[in-house]
Amino acid sequence: MNHVAFTQMKDGTAEEYQFLQVLEHNYIRSLPDRLLTALEGLGESLAGYQISRLEHSLQTATRAEADGADIDMVVAALVHDIGDALAPENHSQMAAAILRPYVRAEVTWVIEMHGLFQLKYFAHHIGGQPDGYLAHADHPWFASCARFCELYDQAAFDPAYPTKPLSYFAPMLREVFGRKAFDPGVVQKRV
């Protein structure tokens, strides 16, 4: 079988869905490759900074690792801006959605909220609201997100910083995205 015969999902047969399941499994297994390609694409994205979005992502991950962050947070730092190209107004939520099946809930929340927390550093310069993040001050992961933004993300625009290459982080990315999706032992893990 090269493709299914149905034109509506409700008309598919067990054989067709088993065929599609094999293809989907293989496609899911290649997610790390697609993510690495998307990260490489950040090298040609948003202009105006002293470094590319790829270099910013690598530097954010390098800073997280140097600070002793675990693999979940390091990989999250690497992909935190992966949504910039396709979801510039909600890139944080896009990155969090990509990460959610593979990392603990705290890391997902940090990445989902980092865009709001980042406004602290520049919103007042562009007529925005710099303290919207304070609405989450009672959240148990508030400090974790504030730390991520202060130590890793907002500081990662330095062309002189000794940043590790994508090839260094690729095995970590493959490990995290090679996990079973929504494994309770991972996504519900507390650190």
C-alpha positions as CSV (number, residue, x, y, z in Angstrom):
1,M,0.0,0.0,0.0
2,N,1.4,3.4,-1.0
3,H,-1.5,5.5,0.4
4,V,-4.9,5.0,1.9
5,A,-8.1,4.8,-0.2
6,F,-10.4,6.7,2.1
7,T,-11.3,10.4,1.6
8,Q,-12.9,10.8,4.9
9,M,-11.4,9.5,8.2
10,K,-14.6,7.8,9.2
11,D,-14.3,5.5,6.1
12,G,-10.8,4.2,6.9
13,T,-10.2,0.5,7.5
14,A,-8.1,-1.1,10.3
15,E,-5.5,-2.0,7.7
16,E,-5.2,1.6,6.5
17,Y,-4.9,2.9,10.0
18,Q,-2.2,0.4,10.8
19,F,-0.4,1.4,7.7
20,L,-0.6,5.1,8.7
21,Q,0.5,4.3,12.2
22,V,3.8,2.9,11.0
23,L,4.4,6.0,8.9
24,E,3.4,8.3,11.7
25,H,5.8,6.5,14.1
26,N,8.7,6.9,11.7
27,Y,7.7,10.6,11.2
28,I,7.7,11.2,14.9
29,R,11.1,9.5,15.3
30,S,12.5,12.1,12.8
31,L,11.3,15.0,14.9
32,P,14.9,15.8,16.2
33,D,16.1,16.1,12.7
34,R,13.3,18.6,11.8
35,L,14.0,20.6,15.0
36,L,17.7,20.8,14.2
37,T,16.8,22.0,10.7
38,A,14.4,24.6,12.1
39,L,17.1,25.8,14.5
40,E,19.6,26.2,11.6
41,G,17.0,28.3,9.9
42,L,17.1,30.7,12.8
43,G,20.5,31.7,11.5
44,E,18.7,33.7,8.7
45,S,15.8,35.0,10.8
46,L,15.0,38.3,12.6
47,A,17.8,40.9,11.8
48,G,19.0,43.9,13.8
49,Y,20.7,42.1,16.7
50,Q,24.5,41.6,16.9
51,I,24.0,37.9,16.7
52,S,21.5,35.7,14.8
53,R,18.5,34.0,16.5
54,L,20.4,30.7,16.1
55,E,23.4,32.2,17.9
56,H,21.1,33.6,20.6
57,S,19.5,30.2,21.0
58,L,22.9,28.4,21.3
59,Q,24.1,31.1,23.7
60,T,21.0,30.7,25.8
61,A,21.6,26.9,26.0
62,T,25.3,27.4,26.7
63,R,24.5,29.7,29.6
64,A,21.9,27.3,31.0
65,E,24.4,24.4,30.9
66,A,27.2,26.5,32.4
67,D,24.8,27.4,35.3
68,G,24.2,23.7,36.0
69,A,20.7,23.4,34.5
70,D,19.5,19.9,33.7
71,I,19.1,18.5,30.2
72,D,15.4,19.4,30.1
73,M,16.2,23.1,30.7
74,V,19.2,23.1,28.5
75,V,17.3,21.7,25.5
76,A,14.4,24.1,26.3
77,A,16.8,27.0,26.3
78,L,18.0,25.8,22.9
79,V,14.5,25.7,21.4
80,H,12.9,28.5,23.4
81,D,12.7,30.9,20.3
82,I,12.1,28.2,17.7
83,G,8.6,29.7,17.1
84,D,10.0,33.1,16.1
85,A,9.6,32.5,12.4
86,L,6.1,31.1,12.3
87,A,4.6,32.5,15.5
88,P,6.3,35.9,16.2
89,E,3.4,37.1,18.4
90,N,3.3,33.9,20.5
91,H,6.6,32.2,19.9
92,S,6.8,31.2,23.6
93,Q,3.6,29.2,23.4
94,M,4.7,27.5,20.2
95,A,8.0,26.5,21.7
96,A,6.2,25.3,24.9
97,A,3.8,23.2,22.8
98,I,6.7,21.5,21.0
99,L,8.5,20.7,24.3
100,R,5.4,19.8,26.4
101,P,5.3,16.0,25.6
102,Y,9.0,15.5,26.4
103,V,10.0,17.6,29.4
104,R,8.7,18.2,33.0
105,A,5.8,20.6,33.4
106,E,8.0,23.2,35.1
107,V,10.2,23.6,32.0
108,T,7.1,23.8,29.7
109,W,5.7,26.6,31.9
110,V,9.0,28.5,31.9
111,I,9.2,28.4,28.1
112,E,5.5,29.3,27.7
113,M,5.8,32.3,29.9
114,H,9.3,33.6,29.0
115,G,8.0,36.0,26.4
116,L,5.8,37.7,29.0
117,F,8.6,37.8,31.6
118,Q,11.1,39.2,29.0
119,L,8.9,42.3,28.6
120,K,10.4,43.4,32.0
121,Y,13.6,44.3,30.2
122,F,12.3,46.4,27.3
123,A,8.6,47.0,27.2
124,H,8.9,50.5,28.7
125,H,11.0,51.5,25.7
126,I,8.3,50.7,23.2
127,G,5.1,51.7,25.1
128,G,4.4,48.3,26.5
129,Q,3.6,46.9,29.9
130,P,6.8,45.7,31.6
131,D,5.3,44.2,34.7
132,G,2.6,41.9,33.3
133,Y,4.6,38.9,34.5
134,L,3.9,39.9,38.1
135,A,0.4,38.6,37.7
136,H,2.1,35.2,38.1
137,A,4.0,36.1,41.2
138,D,2.3,33.4,43.3
139,H,2.9,30.6,40.7
140,P,5.3,27.9,42.0
141,W,7.5,28.3,39.0
142,F,7.7,32.1,38.9
143,A,11.2,32.1,40.3
144,S,12.3,29.5,37.8
145,C,11.1,31.6,34.8
146,A,12.6,34.8,36.3
147,R,15.9,32.9,36.6
148,F,15.7,31.6,33.0
149,C,15.1,35.1,31.7
150,E,17.6,36.9,33.8
151,L,20.6,34.5,33.6
152,Y,20.1,32.7,30.2
153,D,17.7,34.5,27.8
154,Q,18.1,38.2,28.2
155,A,21.8,37.9,28.6
156,A,22.4,35.9,25.5
157,F,23.0,38.6,22.9
158,D,26.8,38.9,23.3
159,P,28.9,38.2,20.2
160,A,32.0,37.7,22.3
161,Y,30.5,35.0,24.6
162,P,32.1,31.5,24.1
163,T,29.0,29.8,22.7
164,K,28.9,26.0,22.0
165,P,27.9,24.9,18.5
166,L,24.6,23.2,17.5
167,S,26.5,20.0,17.0
168,Y,27.3,20.0,20.7
169,F,23.7,20.3,21.7
170,A,22.3,17.9,19.0
171,P,22.8,14.7,21.2
172,M,20.9,16.4,24.1
173,L,18.1,17.4,21.8
174,R,17.9,13.9,20.4
175,E,17.8,12.4,23.9
176,V,15.0,14.7,25.1
177,F,12.9,14.4,21.9
178,G,13.6,10.7,21.7
179,R,11.7,10.1,24.9
180,K,8.2,8.5,25.0
181,A,5.7,11.4,24.6
182,F,3.9,12.4,27.8
183,D,5.7,9.8,29.9
184,P,4.3,10.5,33.4
185,G,7.8,9.9,34.9
186,V,9.1,12.8,32.9
187,V,6.3,15.3,32.5
188,Q,5.2,15.1,36.2
189,K,8.7,15.0,37.6
190,R,9.5,17.6,40.2
191,V,12.9,19.1,40.6
